[in-house]
Amino acid sequence: MSDASDLAGAATSTDPTVGLRAALALRKLAESLERLQVDNARCRGWSWQDIAAALGVSKQAVHKRYAATAPEPAKPSVRQRDSAHTSASVEG
């Protein structure tokens, strides 16, 4: 189940096997997307607190889950960081 339209159809299936497999695939996709965006945020200089707030979790929770493998944050200019946070708040 890799095609988005197939996955969406499977998620609403009345067959529990198909529906549960779709739920698993969606969970894996969401986890991959979250990892990608945490790494992206760290590369752009976001703090663990900034990331936690965007994800709606505690700083401790996000740090525990991602700190071991996340890239070191860049040191962006204040303008870059403010622009990134403004974009995040508009999109979220």
Secondary structure, 3 states (H helix, E strand, C coil): CCCHHHHHHHHCCCCHHHHHHHHHHHHHHHHHHHHHHHHHHHHCCCCHHHHHHHHCCCHHHHHHHHCCCCCCCCCCCHHHHHHHHHHHHHHC
